[in-house]
Amino acid sequence: MGIFSKPITFHATANGHTETFDGLVDTGAMFTVAPSSVLRRLGVMPLQTIPVRFADGRTEQWQLGQVEVQLEGKRLPILCFFGPENTPVLIGAHTLEAFLFIVDPIEKKLVPKEALLM
């Protein structure tokens, strides 16, 4: 699948501050990832620490929190990993599902889809 980025804006929990990044759309990542310092600056608190498995087979314990983000003009709360400082912002599958988007890797865009209850 092709790699592309989309602007994603993270909203502070209390003071209205926002930070916008070019997030890499990564359907292989379960959750969105942002550097820990960004999430802490926005007032995001960890909800839990969970094991994360990487493509190379490593497993690490990462903190997971909830943050409001804006993506393609919509704003919703999502789950987000507190990543290392050198990590790029990734837009994971959970976020894409929450926003009801599928990925068009050829056109490098997010395509709206309908919600299903089947």
VEXGUMI-622156 format. One record per atom (N, C-alpha, C): atom name; y, x, z. Coordinates in steps of 0.1 Angstrom, whole numbers. Each point is the difference from the previous one (the first is absolute). Example, Ala and Ser with C-alpha at 12.3 -4.5 7.8 and 13.67 -1.06 7.14 Angstrom:
2
+----+-------+-------+-------+
: at :    c2 :    c1 :    c3 :
+----+-------+-------+-------+
:  N :   -57 :   132 :    78 :
: CA :    12 :    -9 :     0 :
:  C :    12 :     9 :     0 :
:  N :    11 :    -4 :    -7 :
: CA :    11 :     9 :     0 :
:  C :    11 :    -8 :     8 :
+----+-------+-------+-------+
This chain:
118
+----+-------+-------+-------+
: at :    c2 :    c1 :    c3 :
+----+-------+-------+-------+
:  N :   -12 :     8 :     0 :
: CA :    12 :    -8 :     0 :
:  C :    12 :     9 :     0 :
:  N :    11 :    -4 :    -7 :
: CA :    12 :     8 :    -1 :
:  C :     7 :    -1 :    14 :
:  N :     8 :    10 :     2 :
: CA :     8 :     0 :    12 :
:  C :    15 :    -3 :    -3 :
:  N :     6 :    -9 :     8 :
: CA :    14 :    -3 :    -2 :
:  C :     6 :    -4 :    13 :
:  N :    13 :     0 :     0 :
: CA :     7 :    -3 :    13 :
:  C :     9 :   -13 :    -2 :
:  N :     3 :    -6 :    12 :
: CA :     8 :   -11 :     0 :
:  C :     9 :     1 :    13 :
:  N :    13 :    -4 :    -1 :
: CA :     8 :     1 :    12 :
:  C :    -5 :   -10 :    11 :
:  N :    -1 :     5 :    12 :
: CA :    -4 :    -8 :    11 :
:  C :    10 :     3 :    11 :
:  N :     6 :   -10 :     6 :
: CA :    10 :     1 :    11 :
:  C :    -6 :    -4 :    13 :
:  N :     1 :     9 :    10 :
: CA :    -5 :    -3 :    14 :
:  C :    12 :    -5 :     8 :
:  N :    -2 :   -10 :     8 :
: CA :    10 :    -6 :     8 :
:  C :    -2 :     3 :    15 :
:  N :    11 :     3 :     7 :
: CA :    -1 :     3 :    14 :
:  C :    -3 :   -13 :     7 :
:  N :    -6 :     2 :    12 :
: CA :    -4 :   -12 :     8 :
:  C :    12 :    -6 :     7 :
:  N :    10 :     8 :     3 :
: CA :    11 :    -5 :     8 :
:  C :    14 :     1 :    -6 :
:  N :     3 :    12 :    -5 :
: CA :    15 :     2 :    -3 :
:  C :     3 :    -2 :   -15 :
:  N :    -9 :    -5 :    -8 :
: CA :     4 :    -3 :   -14 :
:  C :     0 :    12 :   -10 :
:  N :    -3 :    11 :     6 :
: CA :    -1 :    12 :    -9 :
:  C :   -11 :    -1 :   -10 :
:  N :     1 :     6 :   -12 :
: CA :   -10 :     0 :   -10 :
:  C :    -2 :    14 :    -5 :
:  N :   -11 :     2 :    -6 :
: CA :    -3 :    13 :    -7 :
:  C :    -9 :    -4 :   -12 :
:  N :     5 :     5 :   -12 :
: CA :    -7 :    -3 :   -12 :
:  C :    -6 :    13 :    -6 :
:  N :   -13 :    -2 :    -5 :
: CA :    -7 :    12 :    -5 :
:  C :    -6 :    -4 :   -14 :
:  N :    -3 :     9 :    -8 :
: CA :    -9 :    -2 :   -12 :
:  C :   -14 :     1 :     5 :
:  N :    -7 :   -11 :     3 :
: CA :   -13 :     0 :     5 :
:  C :   -10 :     0 :   -11 :
:  N :   -10 :     9 :     2 :
: CA :   -11 :     1 :   -10 :
:  C :   -10 :   -11 :     2 :
:  N :    -2 :    -8 :   -11 :
: CA :    -9 :   -11 :     0 :
:  C :   -14 :     6 :     0 :
:  N :    -8 :    -3 :    11 :
: CA :   -13 :     6 :     2 :
:  C :   -10 :   -10 :     4 :
:  N :    -7 :    -6 :    -9 :
: CA :   -10 :   -10 :     3 :
:  C :   -12 :     5 :     7 :
:  N :    -2 :    14 :     1 :
: CA :   -11 :     6 :     7 :
:  C :     4 :     1 :    15 :
:  N :    12 :    -2 :     4 :
: CA :     4 :     1 :    14 :
:  C :     0 :   -14 :     5 :
:  N :    -6 :    -2 :    12 :
: CA :    -1 :   -14 :     5 :
:  C :    14 :    -5 :     5 :
:  N :     7 :     9 :     7 :
: CA :    13 :    -4 :     6 :
:  C :    11 :     9 :    -6 :
:  N :    12 :    -5 :     1 :
: CA :    12 :     8 :    -4 :
:  C :     1 :    11 :    10 :
:  N :     6 :    11 :    -4 :
: CA :     2 :    12 :     8 :
:  C :    14 :     4 :    -1 :
:  N :     7 :     4 :    11 :
: CA :    13 :     6 :     1 :
:  C :     0 :    11 :    10 :
:  N :     9 :    10 :    -2 :
: CA :     1 :    10 :    11 :
:  C :     3 :    -6 :    14 :
:  N :    -7 :     5 :    10 :
: CA :     2 :    -5 :    13 :
:  C :    15 :     0 :     4 :
:  N :     7 :    11 :    -3 :
: CA :    15 :     0 :     4 :
:  C :     8 :   -11 :    -6 :
:  N :    -4 :    -5 :   -12 :
: CA :     7 :   -11 :    -6 :
:  C :    -2 :   -13 :     8 :
:  N :   -13 :    -2 :     3 :
: CA :    -4 :   -12 :     7 :
:  C :     6 :    -1 :    14 :
:  N :     0 :    12 :     7 :
: CA :     6 :     0 :    13 :
:  C :    15 :    -2 :     0 :
:  N :     6 :     6 :   -10 :
: CA :    15 :    -2 :    -1 :
:  C :     3 :   -14 :    -2 :
:  N :    -8 :    -8 :    -7 :
: CA :     2 :   -14 :    -2 :
:  C :    -5 :    -9 :    12 :
:  N :    -5 :     6 :    10 :
: CA :    -4 :    -7 :    12 :
:  C :   -14 :    -6 :    -1 :
:  N :    -8 :     4 :    -9 :
: CA :   -14 :    -5 :    -2 :
:  C :    -8 :     6 :    11 :
:  N :    -8 :    -8 :     7 :
: CA :    -9 :     5 :    11 :
:  C :   -14 :    -1 :    -5 :
:  N :    -8 :    10 :     3 :
: CA :   -14 :    -1 :    -3 :
:  C :    -7 :   -11 :     7 :
:  N :    -9 :    -7 :    -7 :
: CA :    -8 :   -11 :     5 :
:  C :   -13 :     5 :     5 :
:  N :    -6 :    10 :    -7 :
: CA :   -13 :     5 :     3 :
:  C :    -2 :    13 :    -7 :
:  N :   -10 :     8 :     4 :
: CA :    -4 :    12 :    -7 :
:  C :   -14 :    -3 :    -6 :
:  N :    -2 :     3 :   -13 :
: CA :   -13 :    -3 :    -6 :
:  C :    -4 :    12 :    -9 :
:  N :   -13 :     2 :    -2 :
: CA :    -5 :    10 :    -8 :
:  C :     3 :    -2 :   -15 :
:  N :     4 :    10 :    -7 :
: CA :     3 :     0 :   -14 :
:  C :    -8 :    10 :    -7 :
:  N :    -8 :    -4 :   -11 :
: CA :    -8 :     9 :    -8 :
:  C :     8 :     3 :   -12 :
:  N :     0 :    13 :    -4 :
: CA :     6 :     5 :   -12 :
:  C :   -10 :     2 :   -11 :
:  N :     5 :     2 :   -12 :
: CA :    -8 :     2 :   -12 :
:  C :    -9 :    13 :     2 :
:  N :     5 :    10 :     7 :
: CA :    -8 :    12 :     2 :
:  C :   -11 :    -1 :    11 :
:  N :    -1 :   -12 :     6 :
: CA :   -10 :    -2 :    10 :
:  C :     5 :     1 :    14 :
:  N :    12 :     6 :     2 :
: CA :     6 :     2 :    14 :
:  C :     3 :   -14 :     6 :
:  N :    -1 :     0 :    13 :
: CA :     4 :   -12 :     8 :
:  C :    10 :     5 :    10 :
:  N :    11 :    -7 :     1 :
: CA :    11 :     2 :    10 :
:  C :     3 :   -13 :     7 :
:  N :     6 :     1 :    12 :
: CA :     5 :   -11 :     7 :
:  C :    15 :    -2 :    -3 :
:  N :     4 :   -11 :    -6 :
: CA :    14 :    -3 :    -3 :
:  C :     5 :   -12 :     7 :
:  N :    13 :     0 :     3 :
: CA :     6 :   -12 :     6 :
:  C :     4 :   -10 :   -11 :
:  N :    -2 :   -13 :     4 :
: CA :     3 :   -11 :    -9 :
:  C :    11 :    -9 :     6 :
:  N :    10 :    -4 :    -7 :
: CA :    10 :    -9 :     5 :
:  C :     4 :   -10 :   -10 :
:  N :     9 :    -9 :     4 :
: CA :     5 :   -11 :    -8 :
:  C :    14 :     2 :    -3 :
:  N :     4 :    -1 :   -13 :
: CA :    14 :     2 :    -4 :
:  C :     3 :   -10 :   -11 :
:  N :    13 :    -4 :     0 :
: CA :     4 :    -9 :   -12 :
:  C :     4 :     9 :   -11 :
:  N :    -4 :    -3 :   -12 :
: CA :     3 :     7 :   -12 :
:  C :     5 :   -10 :   -11 :
:  N :     8 :     6 :    -9 :
: CA :     4 :    -8 :   -12 :
:  C :    -6 :     7 :   -12 :
:  N :    -6 :    -8 :    -8 :
: CA :    -7 :     5 :   -12 :
:  C :     2 :   -10 :   -11 :
:  N :     6 :     4 :   -12 :
: CA :     2 :    -9 :   -11 :
:  C :     8 :   -12 :     4 :
:  N :     9 :     1 :     9 :
: CA :     9 :   -11 :     3 :
:  C :    -5 :    -9 :    11 :
:  N :   -12 :     2 :     5 :
: CA :    -6 :    -8 :    11 :
:  C :     0 :     9 :    13 :
:  N :     1 :    -7 :    11 :
: CA :    -1 :     7 :    13 :
:  C :   -10 :    -6 :     9 :
:  N :    -9 :     8 :     5 :
: CA :   -11 :    -4 :     9 :
:  C :    -4 :    10 :    10 :
:  N :    -6 :    -4 :    11 :
: CA :    -6 :    10 :     9 :
:  C :   -13 :     5 :    -5 :
:  N :    -3 :    13 :     1 :
: CA :   -12 :     6 :    -4 :
:  C :    -5 :    10 :    11 :
:  N :   -13 :     4 :    -2 :
: CA :    -6 :    10 :     9 :
:  C :     3 :    13 :    -7 :
:  N :     3 :    11 :     8 :
: CA :     4 :    13 :    -6 :
:  C :    -5 :    11 :     9 :
:  N :    -6 :    10 :    -6 :
: CA :    -4 :    12 :     7 :
:  C :    12 :     9 :     3 :
:  N :     0 :     6 :    11 :
: CA :     9 :    11 :     4 :
:  C :    -6 :    13 :    -5 :
:  N :     5 :     4 :   -12 :
: CA :    -5 :    12 :    -6 :
:  C :     6 :    13 :     4 :
:  N :    -5 :    11 :    -4 :
: CA :     6 :    13 :     3 :
:  C :    14 :     1 :    -7 :
:  N :     8 :     9 :     4 :
: CA :    13 :     2 :    -5 :
:  C :     1 :     3 :   -15 :
:  N :   -10 :     7 :    -5 :
: CA :     0 :     4 :   -14 :
:  C :    -7 :   -10 :    -9 :
:  N :    -4 :   -11 :     5 :
: CA :    -7 :   -10 :    -8 :
:  C :    10 :    -8 :    -8 :
:  N :    -4 :    -3 :   -13 :
: CA :     8 :    -9 :    -8 :
:  C :    -2 :   -14 :     5 :
:  N :    10 :    -9 :    -2 :
: CA :    -1 :   -14 :     3 :
:  C :   -10 :    -6 :   -10 :
:  N :   -11 :    -6 :     5 :
: CA :   -10 :    -6 :    -9 :
:  C :     1 :   -16 :     2 :
:  N :    -2 :    -7 :   -10 :
: CA :     0 :   -15 :     0 :
:  C :   -15 :    -3 :    -2 :
:  N :    -7 :    -4 :    11 :
: CA :   -14 :    -3 :     0 :
:  C :    -4 :   -14 :    -4 :
:  N :   -13 :    -1 :    -1 :
: CA :    -6 :   -13 :    -4 :
:  C :     3 :   -12 :     9 :
:  N :     1 :     2 :    13 :
: CA :     3 :   -11 :     9 :
:  C :    14 :    -5 :    -3 :
:  N :    10 :     9 :    -3 :
: CA :    13 :    -4 :    -3 :
:  C :     1 :    -8 :   -13 :
:  N :    -7 :     5 :   -10 :
: CA :    -1 :    -6 :   -13 :
:  C :    -6 :   -14 :     1 :
:  N :   -10 :    -2 :     8 :
: CA :    -6 :   -13 :     2 :
:  C :    10 :    -9 :     8 :
:  N :     6 :     5 :    10 :
: CA :    10 :    -8 :     8 :
:  C :    11 :    -5 :    -9 :
:  N :     5 :     8 :    -9 :
: CA :    10 :    -4 :    -9 :
:  C :    -5 :    -8 :   -13 :
:  N :   -13 :    -2 :    -1 :
: CA :    -6 :    -6 :   -11 :
:  C :     3 :     6 :   -13 :
:  N :    -3 :    14 :    -1 :
: CA :     2 :     7 :   -12 :
:  C :   -13 :     6 :    -4 :
:  N :    -2 :     1 :   -13 :
: CA :   -11 :     8 :    -6 :
:  C :     7 :    11 :    -7 :
:  N :    -7 :    11 :    -3 :
: CA :     5 :    12 :    -6 :
:  C :    -3 :     0 :   -15 :
:  N :    10 :     2 :    -8 :
: CA :    -2 :     2 :   -15 :
:  C :     3 :    15 :    -2 :
:  N :   -11 :     8 :    -1 :
: CA :     2 :    15 :    -1 :
:  C :     5 :     4 :   -13 :
:  N :    -2 :    -8 :   -11 :
: CA :     5 :     4 :   -13 :
:  C :    15 :    -2 :    -1 :
:  N :     5 :   -11 :     5 :
: CA :    14 :    -3 :    -1 :
:  C :     7 :     6 :    13 :
:  N :    -8 :     5 :     9 :
: CA :     6 :     6 :    13 :
:  C :     9 :   -10 :     7 :
:  N :    -6 :   -12 :     3 :
: CA :     8 :   -10 :     7 :
:  C :    -9 :    -8 :     9 :
:  N :     6 :    -7 :     9 :
: CA :    -6 :   -10 :     9 :
:  C :     1 :   -14 :    -6 :
:  N :   -11 :    -7 :    -1 :
: CA :     0 :   -13 :    -7 :
:  C :    -3 :   -10 :    11 :
:  N :     8 :   -11 :     1 :
: CA :    -3 :   -10 :    10 :
:  C :   -13 :    -7 :    -3 :
:  N :    -7 :    -4 :    10 :
: CA :   -12 :    -8 :    -1 :
:  C :     1 :   -12 :     9 :
:  N :    -9 :   -10 :    -2 :
: CA :     0 :   -12 :     9 :
:  C :    -9 :     3 :    12 :
:  N :     3 :    -7 :    11 :
: CA :    -8 :     1 :    12 :
:  C :   -12 :    -9 :    -2 :
:  N :   -11 :     5 :     5 :
: CA :   -13 :    -7 :    -1 :
:  C :    -6 :    -4 :    13 :
:  N :    -5 :   -12 :     1 :
: CA :    -8 :    -5 :    11 :
:  C :   -12 :    -6 :    -6 :
:  N :   -10 :     8 :    -3 :
: CA :   -12 :    -6 :    -6 :
:  C :   -12 :     2 :     9 :
+----+-------+-------+-------+
